[in-house]
Amino acid sequence: MEKFQKCHLYAKSISAYKKEETLLLFFKESGRVYGLEKEHAALFLQIDELLQKHEEGSIQTFFPQVPAEYIKSLIDLRLGRYESDDMEEYEPPLEIGCFREDEKERVCYDTGWILFYVAFENREVREKIEPIFSHLCVKRGGGKKINVDFSLKDSKWQILFNGRPVAAAAPKETLPLILQENMIIVHYQSEPYLTAIHAGAVAIESKAVIFPGSSGSGKSTLTAALAADGHSLFSDEIALVDCEGELSSIPFCMNIKEGSWGVLRNTIPALSQKESYLRFDGRRVKFAPPLNLSQKKSPVDMVIFPKYSAGSDLLLKRLSACETLKRIKEAGYQLGGELSERSFEKILSYVLEAPAYLLEYGSLEEAKRQVERLVRG
């Protein structure tokens, strides 16, 4: 597979990377990224060459068939007067207080990197939350420690990590999901990482596939179904890519939204017996323990963007790096630090170099088979 080649034409302010008909530009000062494809990429390179010998006001005369506004936008782009908003600021660490031993009765949950010592204020809170984390329960352990407490005010619950609030106060019905979300953030932020992509992730025969997608795309359902079939699970929500380009597993429960309960009833029979929980958006969710959780790290071998549509035929489309970057942004991601030339090159090498596809499907079984065929070649 041909890899991106770095162009040194813009070394002072822009780093450019070219592969086939795709051009990615990284603006060093602002840490922004811009992608161009096919004739647009070729036009940009032509303009760059012309600007070395001609005044910018005369460039339009070389391209009489191209709208003047578009030529101007490419000139502005080349001269640093316009920069894309394709990449977000990095995610700052979640602020938590300092751990202190106390006399409260606490239950310890070990994520492998963090020990969460949870003090349940009453039986009702305990019964609501404990089933979601029971698979992580241990007596004691070593590692970074966080006390988790709950404070009730005006019929809403505030979550505190080491005495510091970490989320807005919420009704009891949504408390479990907000707690898990913040525990996941603290878990992956406790170790250096490159990027955390809103994606499911599994390994099929030692080849890791990530499924980026926004809520409702079918990524969690497809990920859960593949894990239930015996493939190794990294996570159904976060594809955590470390600074060496490898995926790490996140040992929290899978979140199965109500629209998928019927689809997965035969795949995960125990799901029908699970209690449902209310999400912040009003939808209900059931939790399933992480099946076949991967015990080792793995590089990203493939990126598949699922798109579920009831009754639709299976459609598979190969995506370019520009399309992949755009879709990852739409799905959502966080960066482990401010985007630099070096970290962008890592994202390019570890994620954007992997083959990427759009997979539209109406049948979960067909989607699973297609994914397995793709991975196995």
C-alpha positions as CSV (number, residue, x, y, z in Angstrom):
1,M,0.0,0.0,0.0
2,E,1.4,3.4,-1.0
3,K,1.9,5.6,2.1
4,F,1.7,9.4,2.4
5,Q,4.8,11.2,1.3
6,K,5.8,14.4,3.0
7,C,6.4,17.4,0.8
8,H,8.9,19.9,2.0
9,L,7.6,22.9,-0.1
10,Y,5.9,24.5,2.9
11,A,8.4,23.6,5.7
12,K,8.2,27.0,7.4
13,S,4.5,27.3,8.0
14,I,2.7,24.3,6.4
15,S,3.6,20.6,6.3
16,A,2.1,18.8,3.3
17,Y,1.5,15.1,2.8
18,K,0.6,13.6,-0.5
19,K,-0.7,10.2,-1.5
20,E,-2.1,9.4,-5.0
21,E,-4.7,12.2,-5.6
22,T,-5.0,13.3,-1.9
23,L,-3.2,16.2,-0.3
24,L,-3.3,16.9,3.5
25,L,-2.0,20.2,4.9
26,F,-1.0,20.8,8.5
27,F,-0.7,24.4,9.6
28,K,2.1,24.5,12.2
29,E,1.2,27.7,14.0
30,S,-2.4,26.9,14.7
31,G,-2.4,23.1,14.6
32,R,-5.2,22.9,12.0
33,V,-5.6,20.4,9.2
34,Y,-7.0,20.8,5.7
35,G,-7.6,18.1,3.1
36,L,-7.8,18.4,-0.7
37,E,-8.5,15.7,-3.2
38,K,-8.1,15.0,-6.9
39,E,-8.4,18.2,-9.1
40,H,-8.5,20.4,-6.0
41,A,-5.2,19.0,-4.8
42,A,-3.7,19.3,-8.2
43,L,-4.9,22.9,-8.5
44,F,-3.5,23.9,-5.1
45,L,-0.1,22.5,-6.1
46,Q,-0.2,24.4,-9.4
47,I,-1.0,27.6,-7.6
48,D,1.8,27.0,-5.1
49,E,4.2,26.7,-8.0
50,L,2.9,29.8,-9.7
51,L,3.1,31.9,-6.6
52,Q,6.9,31.4,-6.5
53,K,7.2,33.4,-9.8
54,H,4.1,35.5,-10.1
55,E,2.1,38.0,-8.1
56,E,-1.0,36.6,-6.5
57,G,-3.3,39.0,-8.4
58,S,-2.2,37.5,-11.7
59,I,-2.9,33.8,-10.7
60,Q,-6.5,33.9,-11.9
61,T,-5.4,34.5,-15.5
62,F,-3.8,31.0,-15.6
63,F,-7.2,29.4,-14.8
64,P,-9.9,31.2,-16.7
65,Q,-12.4,28.3,-16.3
66,V,-12.1,28.2,-12.5
67,P,-14.3,30.6,-10.5
68,A,-12.2,33.5,-9.2
69,E,-13.6,33.0,-5.6
70,Y,-12.2,29.5,-5.5
71,I,-8.8,30.5,-6.8
72,K,-8.7,33.2,-4.2
73,S,-9.6,30.7,-1.4
74,L,-6.8,28.4,-2.5
75,I,-4.3,31.4,-2.6
76,D,-5.5,32.4,0.9
77,L,-5.0,28.9,2.1
78,R,-1.5,28.6,0.6
79,L,-0.5,32.0,2.1
80,G,-1.9,31.1,5.6
81,R,-4.7,33.6,5.5
82,Y,-7.3,30.9,5.8
83,E,-7.1,27.8,7.8
84,S,-9.5,24.9,8.1
85,D,-11.3,24.0,11.4
86,D,-10.9,20.3,10.7
87,M,-9.2,19.5,14.0
88,E,-10.3,20.4,17.5
89,E,-8.4,21.6,20.5
90,Y,-7.0,18.8,22.7
91,E,-8.9,17.5,25.6
92,P,-7.7,19.0,28.9
93,P,-7.4,16.5,31.8
94,L,-10.5,16.1,33.9
95,E,-9.8,18.0,37.1
96,I,-10.0,15.8,40.2
97,G,-8.9,16.4,43.8
98,C,-6.2,14.6,45.8
99,F,-6.9,11.1,47.2
100,R,-7.2,10.9,50.9
101,E,-8.0,7.8,53.0
102,D,-11.2,8.1,55.0
103,E,-13.4,6.0,57.2
104,K,-16.3,5.6,54.7
105,E,-17.4,2.2,53.6
106,R,-16.4,1.9,50.0
107,V,-16.5,-0.6,47.1
108,C,-13.4,-0.8,45.0
109,Y,-13.5,-1.1,41.2
110,D,-10.3,-1.8,39.4
111,T,-10.0,-0.7,35.7
112,G,-6.4,-1.9,35.4
113,W,-5.1,1.7,35.5
114,I,-7.3,3.3,38.2
115,L,-8.8,2.1,41.5
116,F,-12.2,3.8,42.0
117,Y,-13.3,3.6,45.7
118,V,-17.1,4.3,45.6
119,A,-19.1,5.3,48.6
120,F,-22.8,4.7,48.1
121,E,-24.9,7.2,50.0
122,N,-27.9,4.8,50.4
123,R,-29.2,1.4,49.2
124,E,-31.2,3.0,46.4
125,V,-28.1,4.6,44.8
126,R,-26.1,1.4,45.3
127,E,-28.7,-0.8,43.6
128,K,-28.9,1.6,40.7
129,I,-25.1,1.8,40.1
130,E,-23.5,-1.4,41.4
131,P,-24.6,-3.8,38.6
132,I,-22.9,-1.7,36.0
133,F,-19.4,-2.1,37.6
134,S,-19.7,-5.5,39.4
135,H,-17.3,-7.1,36.9
136,L,-14.6,-4.7,38.0
137,C,-15.1,-5.3,41.8
138,V,-12.0,-6.2,43.8
139,K,-11.1,-6.0,47.5
140,R,-8.0,-3.8,47.2
141,G,-5.3,-3.2,44.7
142,G,-2.3,-1.0,43.7
143,G,-2.3,1.9,41.4
144,K,-3.8,5.4,41.2
145,K,-6.7,5.8,43.6
146,I,-9.8,7.9,43.4
147,N,-12.6,8.3,45.9
148,V,-16.0,8.6,44.4
149,D,-18.8,10.2,46.4
150,F,-22.3,11.5,45.7
151,S,-23.9,14.6,47.1
152,L,-27.7,15.2,46.9
153,K,-29.0,18.7,46.4
154,D,-32.4,19.8,45.2
155,S,-33.3,16.2,44.2
156,K,-30.2,16.0,41.9
157,W,-27.0,14.1,42.5
158,Q,-23.5,15.6,42.2
159,I,-20.6,13.2,41.4
160,L,-17.3,14.0,43.2
161,F,-13.9,12.5,42.4
162,N,-11.6,13.0,45.4
163,G,-13.9,15.6,46.7
164,R,-14.1,17.6,43.5
165,P,-17.3,17.8,41.3
166,V,-16.7,16.3,37.8
167,A,-20.1,16.8,36.1
168,A,-23.3,18.8,36.5
169,A,-25.7,17.5,39.0
170,A,-28.2,15.1,37.5
171,P,-31.4,13.1,38.4
172,K,-30.9,9.7,39.9
173,E,-32.2,8.1,36.6
174,T,-29.2,9.4,34.6
175,L,-26.6,9.2,37.3
176,P,-25.2,5.7,36.3
177,L,-24.4,6.7,32.7
178,I,-22.8,10.0,33.8
179,L,-20.7,8.2,36.3
180,Q,-19.5,5.6,33.8
181,E,-18.7,8.4,31.2
182,N,-16.5,10.2,33.7
183,M,-14.8,7.1,35.0
184,I,-14.0,6.2,31.3
185,I,-12.5,9.7,30.8
186,V,-10.3,9.4,33.9
187,H,-9.3,5.9,33.0
188,Y,-7.9,6.8,29.5
189,Q,-6.5,10.1,30.6
190,S,-4.4,8.5,33.3
191,E,-2.0,7.1,30.7
192,P,-0.4,9.0,27.7
193,Y,-2.5,8.6,24.6
194,L,-2.6,10.0,21.1
195,T,-6.3,10.2,20.4
196,A,-9.6,8.8,21.7
197,I,-12.0,8.3,18.8
198,H,-15.8,7.8,19.4
199,A,-15.8,4.3,17.9
200,G,-16.3,0.7,18.7
201,A,-13.2,-1.5,18.3
202,V,-12.6,-5.2,18.0
203,A,-9.9,-7.6,16.9
204,I,-10.7,-10.2,14.3
205,E,-8.0,-12.9,14.0
206,S,-5.5,-10.4,15.6
207,K,-6.4,-7.6,13.2
208,A,-7.9,-4.6,14.9
209,V,-10.9,-2.7,13.3
210,I,-12.4,0.5,14.6
211,F,-15.9,1.6,13.8
212,P,-16.2,5.4,14.2
213,G,-19.7,6.8,14.2
214,S,-22.1,9.2,15.9
215,S,-25.0,8.0,18.1
216,G,-27.4,5.9,16.0
217,S,-25.0,4.9,13.4
218,G,-25.0,1.2,14.5
219,K,-21.4,1.1,15.6
220,S,-22.1,-0.2,19.2
221,T,-24.6,-2.8,17.9
222,L,-22.1,-4.1,15.3
223,T,-19.3,-4.1,17.8
224,A,-21.3,-5.9,20.5
225,A,-22.5,-8.5,17.9
226,L,-18.9,-9.2,16.8
227,A,-17.7,-9.5,20.4
228,A,-20.6,-11.9,21.1
229,D,-19.4,-14.0,18.2
230,G,-16.0,-14.5,19.9
231,H,-13.9,-11.6,18.5
232,S,-11.8,-9.7,20.9
233,L,-13.4,-6.5,22.2
234,F,-11.5,-3.2,22.9
235,S,-14.5,-1.0,23.5
236,D,-18.0,-0.3,22.1
237,E,-17.6,3.5,22.6
238,I,-13.9,4.6,22.6
239,A,-11.1,3.5,20.3
240,L,-8.2,4.6,22.4
241,V,-5.0,4.9,20.3
242,D,-1.8,5.2,22.4
243,C,1.3,7.1,21.4
244,E,2.8,4.0,19.8
245,G,-0.3,3.6,17.5
246,E,-1.8,0.7,19.4
247,L,-5.4,0.2,20.7
248,S,-5.9,-0.3,24.4
249,S,-9.0,-2.0,25.8
250,I,-11.4,-0.1,28.0
251,P,-13.0,-2.5,30.5
252,F,-16.4,-0.9,31.0
253,C,-19.8,-2.3,30.1
254,M,-21.2,-2.0,26.6
255,N,-24.0,0.5,26.2
256,I,-26.9,-1.1,24.2
257,K,-29.5,1.5,23.3
258,E,-33.2,0.5,23.2
259,G,-33.3,0.4,19.4
260,S,-30.8,-2.5,19.4
261,W,-32.4,-4.6,22.2
262,G,-34.5,-6.6,19.7
263,V,-31.7,-6.9,17.2
264,L,-29.3,-8.4,19.8
265,R,-31.8,-10.5,21.7
266,N,-30.5,-13.8,20.2
267,T,-26.9,-12.7,20.1
268,I,-26.8,-11.6,23.8
269,P,-29.7,-13.4,25.4
270,A,-28.9,-12.1,28.9
271,L,-29.7,-8.6,27.7
272,S,-33.5,-9.2,28.0
273,Q,-33.0,-9.6,31.8
274,K,-31.0,-6.4,32.3
275,E,-32.4,-3.3,33.9
276,S,-32.7,-0.2,31.6
277,Y,-31.3,3.2,32.4
278,L,-32.2,6.7,31.2
279,R,-29.8,8.7,29.1
280,F,-29.4,12.4,29.2
281,D,-31.3,12.6,25.8
282,G,-34.3,10.6,27.0
283,R,-33.4,7.3,25.4
284,R,-33.0,4.2,27.4
285,V,-29.9,2.0,27.6
286,K,-29.0,-1.5,28.9
287,F,-25.6,-2.4,30.0
288,A,-23.8,-5.7,29.0
289,P,-20.5,-6.8,30.5
290,P,-17.6,-6.4,28.0
291,L,-17.5,-9.8,26.2
292,N,-14.1,-11.3,25.2
293,L,-12.2,-8.2,26.4
294,S,-8.8,-8.0,24.6
295,Q,-5.9,-8.7,26.9
296,K,-3.3,-7.2,24.6
297,K,-2.8,-4.1,22.5
298,S,-3.0,-4.0,18.7
299,P,-2.3,-1.5,15.9
300,V,-5.3,-0.2,13.9
301,D,-5.5,-2.4,10.8
302,M,-8.8,-1.1,9.3
303,V,-11.3,1.7,9.8
304,I,-15.0,1.0,9.0
305,F,-17.7,3.7,9.3
306,P,-21.0,1.8,9.8
307,K,-24.3,3.3,8.8
308,Y,-27.4,1.3,9.8
309,S,-30.6,1.8,7.9
310,A,-33.5,-0.6,8.4
311,G,-34.3,-2.6,5.3
312,S,-31.4,-1.2,3.2
313,D,-29.1,-3.3,1.0
314,L,-25.5,-3.8,1.9
315,L,-23.2,-1.2,0.5
316,L,-19.4,-1.0,0.8
317,K,-17.4,1.9,-0.3
318,R,-13.6,2.6,0.0
319,L,-12.8,6.0,1.4
320,S,-9.9,8.3,0.9
321,A,-7.8,9.8,3.7
322,C,-9.6,13.1,3.4
323,E,-13.0,11.4,3.7
324,T,-11.8,9.4,6.6
325,L,-10.5,12.5,8.4
326,K,-13.8,14.2,7.9
327,R,-15.9,11.3,9.1
328,I,-13.7,10.8,12.2
329,K,-14.3,14.5,13.0
330,E,-18.1,14.0,12.6
331,A,-18.0,10.9,14.8
332,G,-16.1,12.8,17.5
333,Y,-12.6,12.4,18.9
334,Q,-10.3,13.9,21.5
335,L,-6.5,14.5,21.3
336,G,-4.2,13.6,24.1
337,G,-2.3,16.8,23.7
338,E,-2.1,19.8,21.5
339,L,-1.8,18.8,17.9
340,S,1.8,19.2,16.7
341,E,3.5,18.2,13.4
342,R,4.8,15.1,15.1
343,S,1.5,14.0,16.6
344,F,-0.3,14.7,13.3
345,E,2.3,12.5,11.5
346,K,1.5,9.8,14.1
347,I,-2.2,10.1,13.4
348,L,-1.5,9.9,9.7
349,S,0.7,6.8,10.1
350,Y,-1.4,5.0,12.7
351,V,-5.0,5.8,11.6
352,L,-5.3,7.5,8.2
353,E,-2.9,5.0,6.5
354,A,-5.2,2.1,7.4
355,P,-7.8,1.0,4.7
356,A,-11.1,2.8,5.4
357,Y,-14.6,2.0,4.2
358,L,-18.2,3.1,4.5
359,L,-20.5,0.2,5.3
360,E,-24.2,0.8,5.0
361,Y,-26.3,-2.1,6.1
362,G,-29.9,-3.1,7.0
363,S,-29.0,-6.6,8.2
364,L,-26.7,-7.1,11.2
365,E,-25.8,-10.6,10.1
366,E,-24.8,-9.4,6.6
367,A,-22.7,-6.6,8.1
368,K,-20.9,-9.0,10.4
369,R,-20.0,-11.3,7.5
370,Q,-18.9,-8.4,5.4
371,V,-16.6,-7.1,8.1
372,E,-15.1,-10.6,8.6
373,R,-14.5,-11.0,4.9
374,L,-12.8,-7.6,4.6
375,V,-10.5,-8.3,7.5
376,R,-9.6,-11.8,6.3
377,G,-8.9,-10.5,2.8
